[in-house]
Amino acid sequence: MPVIKLSKFKLIVFLVYALPSVTLANPVTVKAVEWTKTDNMKQCSEGNCNTFKNIELNTNTIELGKNISVINLETGLEIAAFQVKIIRYGRMVKMCWIGDTEAVNEGTYITVGGCTQK
C-alpha cells in the first residue's frame, strides 16, 4: 500500500511541473500584440498557398478587428490587406501569427517575431 501512495505522490508532482510547460509551449489566442521583426506571410486560396518572405507591414502593433496591410518589398506593391480576425501568441518562442480567418493556418496569415502581448 505505501508504494501506491508514493506513486500517486510522484504522479501529482510530475503533473504539477509538466502541465504548465506544455501549456506555455502552445500558442494562445490574444487580443493585441506588438513585434520587432516581420517574418513572412502565407496566402492560401482553394488549396494553393504562396509564401512571401521579403515583406513589410504598415504597423508593428495590432488588435483584433483592426486592418493590416502587407507590402512586397521586391515589387513595392501591396499584396494583402485584411481585417485581423485571429492573433495567436507563442509565449516560449516570442512569435505571433496574425490571420484573416478565425481558423488557425487558413486563409492569409502573417508570422512575426519578437512578439509580446499588449
PDB file as gemmi writes it, atoms N, CA and C in Angstrom:
CRYST1    1.000    1.000    1.000  90.00  90.00  90.00 P 1                      
ATOM      1  N   MET A   1       0.807  -1.209   0.000  1.00  0.00           N  
ATOM      2  CA  MET A   1       0.000   0.000   0.000  1.00  0.00           C  
ATOM      3  C   MET A   1       0.849   1.272   0.000  1.00  0.00           C  
ATOM      4  N   PRO A   2       1.959   1.372   0.763  1.00  0.00           N  
ATOM      5  CA  PRO A   2       2.777   2.580   0.733  1.00  0.00           C  
ATOM      6  C   PRO A   2       3.373   2.859  -0.647  1.00  0.00           C  
ATOM      7  N   VAL A   3       3.651   1.821  -1.436  1.00  0.00           N  
ATOM      8  CA  VAL A   3       4.202   2.011  -2.773  1.00  0.00           C  
ATOM      9  C   VAL A   3       3.198   2.737  -3.659  1.00  0.00           C  
ATOM     10  N   ILE A   4       1.933   2.396  -3.545  1.00  0.00           N  
ATOM     11  CA  ILE A   4       0.890   3.040  -4.331  1.00  0.00           C  
ATOM     12  C   ILE A   4       0.771   4.510  -3.934  1.00  0.00           C  
ATOM     13  N   LYS A   5       0.808   4.827  -2.655  1.00  0.00           N  
ATOM     14  CA  LYS A   5       0.731   6.214  -2.210  1.00  0.00           C  
ATOM     15  C   LYS A   5       1.925   7.009  -2.719  1.00  0.00           C  
ATOM     16  N   LEU A   6       3.098   6.440  -2.681  1.00  0.00           N  
ATOM     17  CA  LEU A   6       4.288   7.107  -3.167  1.00  0.00           C  
ATOM     18  C   LEU A   6       4.186   7.352  -4.671  1.00  0.00           C  
ATOM     19  N   SER A   7       3.660   6.383  -5.410  1.00  0.00           N  
ATOM     20  CA  SER A   7       3.493   6.529  -6.853  1.00  0.00           C  
ATOM     21  C   SER A   7       2.492   7.630  -7.181  1.00  0.00           C  
ATOM     22  N   LYS A   8       1.412   7.713  -6.428  1.00  0.00           N  
ATOM     23  CA  LYS A   8       0.425   8.777  -6.637  1.00  0.00           C  
ATOM     24  C   LYS A   8       1.062  10.131  -6.374  1.00  0.00           C  
ATOM     25  N   PHE A   9       1.873  10.199  -5.327  1.00  0.00           N  
ATOM     26  CA  PHE A   9       2.548  11.442  -4.996  1.00  0.00           C  
ATOM     27  C   PHE A   9       3.484  11.858  -6.132  1.00  0.00           C  
ATOM     28  N   LYS A  10       4.253  10.920  -6.666  1.00  0.00           N  
ATOM     29  CA  LYS A  10       5.156  11.211  -7.776  1.00  0.00           C  
ATOM     30  C   LYS A  10       4.380  11.672  -9.009  1.00  0.00           C  
ATOM     31  N   LEU A  11       3.247  11.050  -9.268  1.00  0.00           N  
ATOM     32  CA  LEU A  11       2.421  11.428 -10.405  1.00  0.00           C  
ATOM     33  C   LEU A  11       1.911  12.859 -10.240  1.00  0.00           C  
ATOM     34  N   ILE A  12       1.450  13.193  -9.059  1.00  0.00           N  
ATOM     35  CA  ILE A  12       0.952  14.541  -8.809  1.00  0.00           C  
ATOM     36  C   ILE A  12       2.070  15.568  -8.993  1.00  0.00           C  
ATOM     37  N   VAL A  13       3.234  15.285  -8.456  1.00  0.00           N  
ATOM     38  CA  VAL A  13       4.374  16.195  -8.604  1.00  0.00           C  
ATOM     39  C   VAL A  13       4.734  16.352 -10.080  1.00  0.00           C  
ATOM     40  N   PHE A  14       4.760  15.249 -10.808  1.00  0.00           N  
ATOM     41  CA  PHE A  14       5.070  15.294 -12.233  1.00  0.00           C  
ATOM     42  C   PHE A  14       4.067  16.180 -12.980  1.00  0.00           C  
ATOM     43  N   LEU A  15       2.781  15.993 -12.712  1.00  0.00           N  
ATOM     44  CA  LEU A  15       1.754  16.767 -13.398  1.00  0.00           C  
ATOM     45  C   LEU A  15       1.850  18.255 -13.076  1.00  0.00           C  
ATOM     46  N   VAL A  16       2.156  18.583 -11.832  1.00  0.00           N  
ATOM     47  CA  VAL A  16       2.271  19.989 -11.443  1.00  0.00           C  
ATOM     48  C   VAL A  16       3.401  20.668 -12.219  1.00  0.00           C  
ATOM     49  N   TYR A  17       4.495  19.959 -12.435  1.00  0.00           N  
ATOM     50  CA  TYR A  17       5.628  20.548 -13.161  1.00  0.00           C  
ATOM     51  C   TYR A  17       5.499  20.425 -14.674  1.00  0.00           C  
ATOM     52  N   ALA A  18       4.895  19.374 -15.165  1.00  0.00           N  
ATOM     53  CA  ALA A  18       4.840  19.127 -16.605  1.00  0.00           C  
ATOM     54  C   ALA A  18       3.740  19.927 -17.299  1.00  0.00           C  
ATOM     55  N   LEU A  19       2.579  20.023 -16.723  1.00  0.00           N  
ATOM     56  CA  LEU A  19       1.463  20.674 -17.399  1.00  0.00           C  
ATOM     57  C   LEU A  19       1.688  22.143 -17.686  1.00  0.00           C  
ATOM     58  N   PRO A  20       2.225  22.943 -16.773  1.00  0.00           N  
ATOM     59  CA  PRO A  20       2.458  24.343 -17.139  1.00  0.00           C  
ATOM     60  C   PRO A  20       3.415  24.495 -18.318  1.00  0.00           C  
ATOM     61  N   SER A  21       4.426  23.676 -18.432  1.00  0.00           N  
ATOM     62  CA  SER A  21       5.359  23.802 -19.545  1.00  0.00           C  
ATOM     63  C   SER A  21       4.690  23.434 -20.865  1.00  0.00           C  
ATOM     64  N   VAL A  22       3.808  22.464 -20.853  1.00  0.00           N  
ATOM     65  CA  VAL A  22       3.064  22.110 -22.061  1.00  0.00           C  
ATOM     66  C   VAL A  22       2.135  23.244 -22.436  1.00  0.00           C  
ATOM     67  N   THR A  23       1.466  23.835 -21.461  1.00  0.00           N  
ATOM     68  CA  THR A  23       0.553  24.942 -21.716  1.00  0.00           C  
ATOM     69  C   THR A  23       1.300  26.143 -22.277  1.00  0.00           C  
ATOM     70  N   LEU A  24       2.458  26.459 -21.734  1.00  0.00           N  
ATOM     71  CA  LEU A  24       3.218  27.610 -22.199  1.00  0.00           C  
ATOM     72  C   LEU A  24       3.773  27.407 -23.603  1.00  0.00           C  
ATOM     73  N   ALA A  25       3.992  26.183 -24.016  1.00  0.00           N  
ATOM     74  CA  ALA A  25       4.561  25.923 -25.336  1.00  0.00           C  
ATOM     75  C   ALA A  25       3.539  26.113 -26.448  1.00  0.00           C  
ATOM     76  N   ASN A  26       2.271  25.960 -26.165  1.00  0.00           N  
ATOM     77  CA  ASN A  26       1.234  26.073 -27.180  1.00  0.00           C  
ATOM     78  C   ASN A  26       0.808  27.527 -27.341  1.00  0.00           C  
ATOM     79  N   PRO A  27       0.689  27.997 -28.593  1.00  0.00           N  
ATOM     80  CA  PRO A  27       0.214  29.358 -28.808  1.00  0.00           C  
ATOM     81  C   PRO A  27      -1.209  29.543 -28.280  1.00  0.00           C  
ATOM     82  N   VAL A  28      -1.476  30.729 -27.766  1.00  0.00           N  
ATOM     83  CA  VAL A  28      -2.805  31.058 -27.266  1.00  0.00           C  
ATOM     84  C   VAL A  28      -3.355  32.231 -28.061  1.00  0.00           C  
ATOM     85  N   THR A  29      -4.665  32.332 -28.112  1.00  0.00           N  
ATOM     86  CA  THR A  29      -5.316  33.437 -28.799  1.00  0.00           C  
ATOM     87  C   THR A  29      -5.336  34.644 -27.875  1.00  0.00           C  
ATOM     88  N   VAL A  30      -4.921  35.803 -28.399  1.00  0.00           N  
ATOM     89  CA  VAL A  30      -4.882  37.040 -27.621  1.00  0.00           C  
ATOM     90  C   VAL A  30      -5.576  38.155 -28.403  1.00  0.00           C  
ATOM     91  N   LYS A  31      -5.776  39.297 -27.741  1.00  0.00           N  
ATOM     92  CA  LYS A  31      -6.496  40.409 -28.365  1.00  0.00           C  
ATOM     93  C   LYS A  31      -5.600  41.441 -29.034  1.00  0.00           C  
ATOM     94  N   ALA A  32      -4.354  41.568 -28.575  1.00  0.00           N  
ATOM     95  CA  ALA A  32      -3.461  42.580 -29.148  1.00  0.00           C  
ATOM     96  C   ALA A  32      -2.009  42.198 -28.912  1.00  0.00           C  
ATOM     97  N   VAL A  33      -1.142  42.535 -29.880  1.00  0.00           N  
ATOM     98  CA  VAL A  33       0.290  42.243 -29.778  1.00  0.00           C  
ATOM     99  C   VAL A  33       1.096  43.351 -30.444  1.00  0.00           C  
ATOM    100  N   GLU A  34       2.397  43.348 -30.109  1.00  0.00           N  
ATOM    101  CA  GLU A  34       3.358  44.153 -30.850  1.00  0.00           C  
ATOM    102  C   GLU A  34       4.574  43.285 -31.120  1.00  0.00           C  
ATOM    103  N   TRP A  35       5.377  43.650 -32.127  1.00  0.00           N  
ATOM    104  CA  TRP A  35       6.500  42.817 -32.526  1.00  0.00           C  
ATOM    105  C   TRP A  35       7.648  43.671 -33.030  1.00  0.00           C  
ATOM    106  N   THR A  36       8.816  43.018 -33.167  1.00  0.00           N  
ATOM    107  CA  THR A  36      10.014  43.715 -33.620  1.00  0.00           C  
ATOM    108  C   THR A  36      10.495  43.249 -34.985  1.00  0.00           C  
ATOM    109  N   LYS A  37      10.016  42.078 -35.452  1.00  0.00           N  
ATOM    110  CA  LYS A  37      10.517  41.518 -36.706  1.00  0.00           C  
ATOM    111  C   LYS A  37       9.378  40.895 -37.507  1.00  0.00           C  
ATOM    112  N   THR A  38       9.280  41.263 -38.764  1.00  0.00           N  
ATOM    113  CA  THR A  38       8.310  40.631 -39.661  1.00  0.00           C  
ATOM    114  C   THR A  38       8.991  39.455 -40.337  1.00  0.00           C  
ATOM    115  N   ASP A  39       8.385  38.271 -40.234  1.00  0.00           N  
ATOM    116  CA  ASP A  39       8.997  37.065 -40.779  1.00  0.00           C  
ATOM    117  C   ASP A  39       8.494  36.758 -42.184  1.00  0.00           C  
ATOM    118  N   ASN A  40       7.201  36.416 -42.304  1.00  0.00           N  
ATOM    119  CA  ASN A  40       6.659  36.089 -43.621  1.00  0.00           C  
ATOM    120  C   ASN A  40       5.140  36.180 -43.616  1.00  0.00           C  
ATOM    121  N   MET A  41       4.577  36.030 -44.800  1.00  0.00           N  
ATOM    122  CA  MET A  41       3.131  35.965 -44.959  1.00  0.00           C  
ATOM    123  C   MET A  41       2.822  34.756 -45.821  1.00  0.00           C  
ATOM    124  N   LYS A  42       1.834  33.990 -45.407  1.00  0.00           N  
ATOM    125  CA  LYS A  42       1.374  32.845 -46.194  1.00  0.00           C  
ATOM    126  C   LYS A  42      -0.049  33.149 -46.634  1.00  0.00           C  
ATOM    127  N   GLN A  43      -0.286  33.034 -47.924  1.00  0.00           N  
ATOM    128  CA  GLN A  43      -1.588  33.349 -48.506  1.00  0.00           C  
ATOM    129  C   GLN A  43      -2.105  32.107 -49.212  1.00  0.00           C  
ATOM    130  N   CYS A  44      -3.241  31.578 -48.718  1.00  0.00           N  
ATOM    131  CA  CYS A  44      -3.814  30.351 -49.285  1.00  0.00           C  
ATOM    132  C   CYS A  44      -5.201  30.621 -49.842  1.00  0.00           C  
ATOM    133  N   SER A  45      -5.458  30.053 -51.007  1.00  0.00           N  
ATOM    134  CA  SER A  45      -6.766  30.152 -51.636  1.00  0.00           C  
ATOM    135  C   SER A  45      -7.018  28.871 -52.414  1.00  0.00           C  
ATOM    136  N   GLU A  46      -8.105  28.198 -52.100  1.00  0.00           N  
ATOM    137  CA  GLU A  46      -8.505  26.969 -52.772  1.00  0.00           C  
ATOM    138  C   GLU A  46      -7.389  25.919 -52.793  1.00  0.00           C  
ATOM    139  N   GLY A  47      -6.676  25.790 -51.678  1.00  0.00           N  
ATOM    140  CA  GLY A  47      -5.640  24.774 -51.562  1.00  0.00           C  
ATOM    141  C   GLY A  47      -4.277  25.174 -52.103  1.00  0.00           C  
ATOM    142  N   ASN A  48      -4.203  26.297 -52.802  1.00  0.00           N  
ATOM    143  CA  ASN A  48      -2.926  26.796 -53.306  1.00  0.00           C  
ATOM    144  C   ASN A  48      -2.387  27.857 -52.365  1.00  0.00           C  
ATOM    145  N   CYS A  49      -1.131  27.691 -51.944  1.00  0.00           N  
ATOM    146  CA  CYS A  49      -0.537  28.632 -50.987  1.00  0.00           C  
ATOM    147  C   CYS A  49       0.728  29.262 -51.556  1.00  0.00           C  
ATOM    148  N   ASN A  50       0.917  30.541 -51.267  1.00  0.00           N  
ATOM    149  CA  ASN A  50       2.133  31.263 -51.608  1.00  0.00           C  
ATOM    150  C   ASN A  50       2.702  31.849 -50.332  1.00  0.00           C  
ATOM    151  N   THR A  51       4.024  31.776 -50.180  1.00  0.00           N  
ATOM    152  CA  THR A  51       4.692  32.356 -49.029  1.00  0.00           C  
ATOM    153  C   THR A  51       5.557  33.513 -49.503  1.00  0.00           C  
ATOM    154  N   PHE A  52       5.408  34.653 -48.846  1.00  0.00           N  
ATOM    155  CA  PHE A  52       6.185  35.851 -49.154  1.00  0.00           C  
ATOM    156  C   PHE A  52       7.076  36.151 -47.960  1.00  0.00           C  
ATOM    157  N   LYS A  53       8.391  36.241 -48.197  1.00  0.00           N  
ATOM    158  CA  LYS A  53       9.334  36.466 -47.103  1.00  0.00           C  
ATOM    159  C   LYS A  53       9.858  37.891 -47.055  1.00  0.00           C  
ATOM    160  N   ASN A  54       9.973  38.543 -48.168  1.00  0.00           N  
ATOM    161  CA  ASN A  54      10.519  39.891 -48.226  1.00  0.00           C  
ATOM    162  C   ASN A  54       9.362  40.893 -48.191  1.00  0.00           C  
ATOM    163  N   ILE A  55       8.805  41.083 -46.982  1.00  0.00           N  
ATOM    164  CA  ILE A  55       7.607  41.907 -46.832  1.00  0.00           C  
ATOM    165  C   ILE A  55       7.799  42.968 -45.754  1.00  0.00           C  
ATOM    166  N   GLU A  56       6.890  43.935 -45.794  1.00  0.00           N  
ATOM    167  CA  GLU A  56       6.850  44.987 -44.780  1.00  0.00           C  
ATOM    168  C   GLU A  56       5.382  45.205 -44.411  1.00  0.00           C  
ATOM    169  N   LEU A  57       5.135  45.444 -43.132  1.00  0.00           N  
ATOM    170  CA  LEU A  57       3.772  45.697 -42.668  1.00  0.00           C  
ATOM    171  C   LEU A  57       3.595  47.185 -42.392  1.00  0.00           C  
ATOM    172  N   ASN A  58       2.358  47.650 -42.427  1.00  0.00           N  
ATOM    173  CA  ASN A  58       2.101  49.071 -42.194  1.00  0.00           C  
ATOM    174  C   ASN A  58       2.129  49.433 -40.711  1.00  0.00           C  
ATOM    175  N   THR A  59       2.353  48.451 -39.839  1.00  0.00           N  
ATOM    176  CA  THR A  59       2.365  48.691 -38.403  1.00  0.00           C  
ATOM    177  C   THR A  59       3.212  47.629 -37.711  1.00  0.00           C  
ATOM    178  N   ASN A  60       3.580  47.859 -36.470  1.00  0.00           N  
ATOM    179  CA  ASN A  60       4.263  46.828 -35.680  1.00  0.00           C  
ATOM    180  C   ASN A  60       3.474  46.508 -34.412  1.00  0.00           C  
ATOM    181  N   THR A  61       2.196  46.867 -34.431  1.00  0.00           N  
ATOM    182  CA  THR A  61       1.278  46.541 -33.341  1.00  0.00           C  
ATOM    183  C   THR A  61      -0.115  46.382 -33.933  1.00  0.00           C  
ATOM    184  N   ILE A  62      -0.899  45.462 -33.379  1.00  0.00           N  
ATOM    185  CA  ILE A  62      -2.242  45.231 -33.939  1.00  0.00           C  
ATOM    186  C   ILE A  62      -3.176  44.705 -32.866  1.00  0.00           C  
ATOM    187  N   GLU A  63      -4.464  44.991 -33.048  1.00  0.00           N  
ATOM    188  CA  GLU A  63      -5.537  44.473 -32.197  1.00  0.00           C  
ATOM    189  C   GLU A  63      -6.528  43.725 -33.074  1.00  0.00           C  
ATOM    190  N   LEU A  64      -7.253  42.800 -32.462  1.00  0.00           N  
ATOM    191  CA  LEU A  64      -8.322  42.113 -33.191  1.00  0.00           C  
ATOM    192  C   LEU A  64      -9.281  43.144 -33.762  1.00  0.00           C  
ATOM    193  N   GLY A  65      -9.736  42.919 -34.985  1.00  0.00           N  
ATOM    194  CA  GLY A  65     -10.702  43.804 -35.621  1.00  0.00           C  
ATOM    195  C   GLY A  65     -10.081  44.964 -36.385  1.00  0.00           C  
ATOM    196  N   LYS A  66      -8.792  45.197 -36.221  1.00  0.00           N  
ATOM    197  CA  LYS A  66      -8.109  46.288 -36.934  1.00  0.00           C  
ATOM    198  C   LYS A  66      -7.598  45.789 -38.280  1.00  0.00           C  
ATOM    199  N   ASN A  67      -7.324  46.709 -39.172  1.00  0.00           N  
ATOM    200  CA  ASN A  67      -6.820  46.358 -40.502  1.00  0.00           C  
ATOM    201  C   ASN A  67      -5.306  46.401 -40.540  1.00  0.00           C  
ATOM    202  N   ILE A  68      -4.735  45.533 -41.373  1.00  0.00           N  
ATOM    203  CA  ILE A  68      -3.291  45.474 -41.573  1.00  0.00           C  
ATOM    204  C   ILE A  68      -3.037  45.295 -43.064  1.00  0.00           C  
ATOM    205  N   SER A  69      -1.952  45.883 -43.551  1.00  0.00           N  
ATOM    206  CA  SER A  69      -1.604  45.706 -44.965  1.00  0.00           C  
ATOM    207  C   SER A  69      -0.164  45.229 -45.080  1.00  0.00           C  
ATOM    208  N   VAL A  70       0.087  44.492 -46.160  1.00  0.00           N  
ATOM    209  CA  VAL A  70       1.378  43.855 -46.395  1.00  0.00           C  
ATOM    210  C   VAL A  70       1.919  44.334 -47.734  1.00  0.00           C  
ATOM    211  N   ILE A  71       3.157  44.824 -47.725  1.00  0.00           N  
ATOM    212  CA  ILE A  71       3.820  45.296 -48.935  1.00  0.00           C  
ATOM    213  C   ILE A  71       4.915  44.298 -49.321  1.00  0.00           C  
ATOM    214  N   ASN A  72       4.953  43.923 -50.593  1.00  0.00           N  
ATOM    215  CA  ASN A  72       6.020  43.086 -51.121  1.00  0.00           C  
ATOM    216  C   ASN A  72       7.199  44.015 -51.407  1.00  0.00           C  
ATOM    217  N   LEU A  73       8.300  43.855 -50.672  1.00  0.00           N  
ATOM    218  CA  LEU A  73       9.444  44.750 -50.833  1.00  0.00           C  
ATOM    219  C   LEU A  73      10.159  44.577 -52.171  1.00  0.00           C  
ATOM    220  N   GLU A  74       9.962  43.445 -52.839  1.00  0.00           N  
ATOM    221  CA  GLU A  74      10.583  43.236 -54.145  1.00  0.00           C  
ATOM    222  C   GLU A  74       9.905  44.066 -55.232  1.00  0.00           C  
ATOM    223  N   THR A  75       8.583  44.227 -55.117  1.00  0.00           N  
ATOM    224  CA  THR A  75       7.834  44.966 -56.135  1.00  0.00           C  
ATOM    225  C   THR A  75       7.350  46.328 -55.651  1.00  0.00           C  
ATOM    226  N   GLY A  76       7.288  46.517 -54.334  1.00  0.00           N  
ATOM    227  CA  GLY A  76       6.758  47.759 -53.778  1.00  0.00           C  
ATOM    228  C   GLY A  76       5.243  47.813 -53.767  1.00  0.00           C  
ATOM    229  N   LEU A  77       4.597  46.721 -54.145  1.00  0.00           N  
ATOM    230  CA  LEU A  77       3.132  46.678 -54.240  1.00  0.00           C  
ATOM    231  C   LEU A  77       2.509  46.032 -53.010  1.00  0.00           C  
ATOM    232  N   GLU A  78       1.306  46.485 -52.696  1.00  0.00           N  
ATOM    233  CA  GLU A  78       0.542  45.853 -51.619  1.00  0.00           C  
ATOM    234  C   GLU A  78       0.067  44.492 -52.116  1.00  0.00           C  
ATOM    235  N   ILE A  79       0.379  43.440 -51.347  1.00  0.00           N  
ATOM    236  CA  ILE A  79      -0.038  42.097 -51.765  1.00  0.00           C  
ATOM    237  C   ILE A  79      -1.187  41.561 -50.923  1.00  0.00           C  
ATOM    238  N   ALA A  80      -1.473  42.235 -49.813  1.00  0.00           N  
ATOM    239  CA  ALA A  80      -2.609  41.821 -48.989  1.00  0.00           C  
ATOM    240  C   ALA A  80      -2.991  42.965 -48.054  1.00  0.00           C  
ATOM    241  N   ALA A  81      -4.265  43.022 -47.776  1.00  0.00           N  
ATOM    242  CA  ALA A  81      -4.799  43.938 -46.764  1.00  0.00           C  
ATOM    243  C   ALA A  81      -6.038  43.249 -46.206  1.00  0.00           C  
ATOM    244  N   PHE A  82      -6.114  43.150 -44.879  1.00  0.00           N  
ATOM    245  CA  PHE A  82      -7.250  42.452 -44.307  1.00  0.00           C  
ATOM    246  C   PHE A  82      -7.515  42.901 -42.877  1.00  0.00           C  
ATOM    247  N   GLN A  83      -8.728  42.578 -42.435  1.00  0.00           N  
ATOM    248  CA  GLN A  83      -9.110  42.808 -41.044  1.00  0.00           C  
ATOM    249  C   GLN A  83      -8.639  41.604 -40.236  1.00  0.00           C  
ATOM    250  N   VAL A  84      -7.948  41.864 -39.136  1.00  0.00           N  
ATOM    251  CA  VAL A  84      -7.399  40.799 -38.293  1.00  0.00           C  
ATOM    252  C   VAL A  84      -8.526  40.117 -37.519  1.00  0.00           C  
ATOM    253  N   LYS A  85      -8.649  38.805 -37.708  1.00  0.00           N  
ATOM    254  CA  LYS A  85      -9.695  38.036 -37.037  1.00  0.00           C  
ATOM    255  C   LYS A  85      -9.148  37.097 -35.977  1.00  0.00           C  
ATOM    256  N   ILE A  86      -7.815  36.827 -36.024  1.00  0.00           N  
ATOM    257  CA  ILE A  86      -7.200  35.971 -35.012  1.00  0.00           C  
ATOM    258  C   ILE A  86      -5.746  36.397 -34.807  1.00  0.00           C  
ATOM    259  N   ILE A  87      -5.331  36.361 -33.558  1.00  0.00           N  
ATOM    260  CA  ILE A  87      -3.926  36.573 -33.208  1.00  0.00           C  
ATOM    261  C   ILE A  87      -3.544  35.441 -32.273  1.00  0.00           C  
ATOM    262  N   ARG A  88      -2.554  34.654 -32.683  1.00  0.00           N  
ATOM    263  CA  ARG A  88      -2.043  33.560 -31.852  1.00  0.00           C  
ATOM    264  C   ARG A  88      -0.673  33.967 -31.349  1.00  0.00           C  
ATOM    265  N   TYR A  89      -0.464  33.829 -30.051  1.00  0.00           N  
ATOM    266  CA  TYR A  89       0.767  34.266 -29.400  1.00  0.00           C  
ATOM    267  C   TYR A  89       1.506  33.075 -28.819  1.00  0.00           C  
ATOM    268  N   GLY A  90       2.736  32.855 -29.253  1.00  0.00           N  
ATOM    269  CA  GLY A  90       3.576  31.776 -28.732  1.00  0.00           C  
ATOM    270  C   GLY A  90       4.520  32.331 -27.679  1.00  0.00           C  
ATOM    271  N   ARG A  91       4.204  32.119 -26.421  1.00  0.00           N  
ATOM    272  CA  ARG A  91       4.984  32.688 -25.318  1.00  0.00           C  
ATOM    273  C   ARG A  91       6.430  32.229 -25.318  1.00  0.00           C  
ATOM    274  N   MET A  92       6.648  30.948 -25.520  1.00  0.00           N  
ATOM    275  CA  MET A  92       8.005  30.395 -25.428  1.00  0.00           C  
ATOM    276  C   MET A  92       8.895  30.852 -26.582  1.00  0.00           C  
ATOM    277  N   VAL A  93       8.338  30.991 -27.769  1.00  0.00           N  
ATOM    278  CA  VAL A  93       9.131  31.353 -28.941  1.00  0.00           C  
ATOM    279  C   VAL A  93       9.043  32.832 -29.273  1.00  0.00           C  
ATOM    280  N   LYS A  94       8.198  33.569 -28.570  1.00  0.00           N  
ATOM    281  CA  LYS A  94       8.010  35.008 -28.797  1.00  0.00           C  
ATOM    282  C   LYS A  94       7.646  35.297 -30.249  1.00  0.00           C  
ATOM    283  N   MET A  95       6.760  34.453 -30.795  1.00  0.00           N  
ATOM    284  CA  MET A  95       6.272  34.641 -32.157  1.00  0.00           C  
ATOM    285  C   MET A  95       4.763  34.767 -32.133  1.00  0.00           C  
ATOM    286  N   CYS A  96       4.229  35.425 -33.149  1.00  0.00           N  
ATOM    287  CA  CYS A  96       2.785  35.558 -33.289  1.00  0.00           C  
ATOM    288  C   CYS A  96       2.367  35.253 -34.710  1.00  0.00           C  
ATOM    289  N   TRP A  97       1.146  34.798 -34.843  1.00  0.00           N  
ATOM    290  CA  TRP A  97       0.534  34.513 -36.123  1.00  0.00           C  
ATOM    291  C   TRP A  97      -0.729  35.361 -36.198  1.00  0.00           C  
ATOM    292  N   ILE A  98      -0.826  36.194 -37.221  1.00  0.00           N  
ATOM    293  CA  ILE A  98      -1.917  37.152 -37.377  1.00  0.00           C  
ATOM    294  C   ILE A  98      -2.686  36.748 -38.626  1.00  0.00           C  
ATOM    295  N   GLY A  99      -3.987  36.444 -38.482  1.00  0.00           N  
ATOM    296  CA  GLY A  99      -4.734  35.907 -39.609  1.00  0.00           C  
ATOM    297  C   GLY A  99      -6.014  36.612 -39.962  1.00  0.00           C  
ATOM    298  N   ASP A 100      -6.484  36.343 -41.179  1.00  0.00           N  
ATOM    299  CA  ASP A 100      -7.725  36.942 -41.680  1.00  0.00           C  
ATOM    300  C   ASP A 100      -8.934  36.036 -41.494  1.00  0.00           C  
ATOM    301  N   THR A 101      -8.735  34.852 -40.901  1.00  0.00           N  
ATOM    302  CA  THR A 101      -9.857  33.969 -40.567  1.00  0.00           C  
ATOM    303  C   THR A 101      -9.698  33.535 -39.117  1.00  0.00           C  
ATOM    304  N   GLU A 102     -10.757  33.068 -38.511  1.00  0.00           N  
ATOM    305  CA  GLU A 102     -10.678  32.627 -37.122  1.00  0.00           C  
ATOM    306  C   GLU A 102     -10.029  31.253 -36.991  1.00  0.00           C  
ATOM    307  N   ALA A 103      -9.872  30.557 -38.097  1.00  0.00           N  
ATOM    308  CA  ALA A 103      -9.208  29.250 -38.082  1.00  0.00           C  
ATOM    309  C   ALA A 103      -7.698  29.452 -38.151  1.00  0.00           C  
ATOM    310  N   VAL A 104      -6.971  28.630 -37.438  1.00  0.00           N  
ATOM    311  CA  VAL A 104      -5.514  28.739 -37.426  1.00  0.00           C  
ATOM    312  C   VAL A 104      -4.945  28.153 -38.715  1.00  0.00           C  
ATOM    313  N   ASN A 105      -3.999  28.844 -39.311  1.00  0.00           N  
ATOM    314  CA  ASN A 105      -3.275  28.404 -40.508  1.00  0.00           C  
ATOM    315  C   ASN A 105      -4.166  28.204 -41.730  1.00  0.00           C  
ATOM    316  N   GLU A 106      -5.202  29.006 -41.851  1.00  0.00           N  
ATOM    317  CA  GLU A 106      -6.039  29.000 -43.050  1.00  0.00           C  
ATOM    318  C   GLU A 106      -6.087  30.414 -43.594  1.00  0.00           C  
ATOM    319  N   GLY A 107      -6.440  30.559 -44.863  1.00  0.00           N  
ATOM    320  CA  GLY A 107      -6.531  31.881 -45.450  1.00  0.00           C  
ATOM    321  C   GLY A 107      -5.164  32.543 -45.509  1.00  0.00           C  
ATOM    322  N   THR A 108      -5.134  33.820 -45.151  1.00  0.00           N  
ATOM    323  CA  THR A 108      -3.889  34.582 -45.135  1.00  0.00           C  
ATOM    324  C   THR A 108      -3.471  34.795 -43.699  1.00  0.00           C  
ATOM    325  N   TYR A 109      -2.198  34.529 -43.408  1.00  0.00           N  
ATOM    326  CA  TYR A 109      -1.694  34.839 -42.078  1.00  0.00           C  
ATOM    327  C   TYR A 109      -0.241  35.293 -42.151  1.00  0.00           C  
ATOM    328  N   ILE A 110       0.111  36.148 -41.205  1.00  0.00           N  
ATOM    329  CA  ILE A 110       1.433  36.743 -41.130  1.00  0.00           C  
ATOM    330  C   ILE A 110       2.117  36.183 -39.891  1.00  0.00           C  
ATOM    331  N   THR A 111       3.398  35.872 -40.016  1.00  0.00           N  
ATOM    332  CA  THR A 111       4.197  35.419 -38.884  1.00  0.00           C  
ATOM    333  C   THR A 111       5.175  36.533 -38.527  1.00  0.00           C  
ATOM    334  N   VAL A 112       5.169  36.921 -37.245  1.00  0.00           N  
ATOM    335  CA  VAL A 112       6.079  37.970 -36.781  1.00  0.00           C  
ATOM    336  C   VAL A 112       6.870  37.463 -35.580  1.00  0.00           C  
ATOM    337  N   GLY A 113       8.073  38.027 -35.378  1.00  0.00           N  
ATOM    338  CA  GLY A 113       8.929  37.617 -34.271  1.00  0.00           C  
ATOM    339  C   GLY A 113       9.144  38.746 -33.281  1.00  0.00           C  
ATOM    340  N   GLY A 114       9.746  38.418 -32.139  1.00  0.00           N  
ATOM    341  CA  GLY A 114       9.934  39.407 -31.089  1.00  0.00           C  
ATOM    342  C   GLY A 114       8.600  39.905 -30.571  1.00  0.00           C  
ATOM    343  N   CYS A 115       7.640  39.026 -30.542  1.00  0.00           N  
ATOM    344  CA  CYS A 115       6.251  39.358 -30.248  1.00  0.00           C  
ATOM    345  C   CYS A 115       5.995  39.401 -28.741  1.00  0.00           C  
ATOM    346  N   THR A 116       5.231  40.399 -28.313  1.00  0.00           N  
ATOM    347  CA  THR A 116       4.780  40.490 -26.931  1.00  0.00           C  
ATOM    348  C   THR A 116       3.299  40.830 -26.911  1.00  0.00           C  
ATOM    349  N   GLN A 117       2.640  40.316 -25.922  1.00  0.00           N  
ATOM    350  CA  GLN A 117       1.205  40.562 -25.760  1.00  0.00           C  
ATOM    351  C   GLN A 117       1.005  41.957 -25.188  1.00  0.00           C  
ATOM    352  N   LYS A 118       0.007  42.665 -25.717  1.00  0.00           N  
ATOM    353  CA  LYS A 118      -0.305  44.014 -25.210  1.00  0.00           C  
ATOM    354  C   LYS A 118      -1.468  43.958 -24.256  1.00  0.00           C  
TER     355      LYS A 118                                                      
END                                                                             
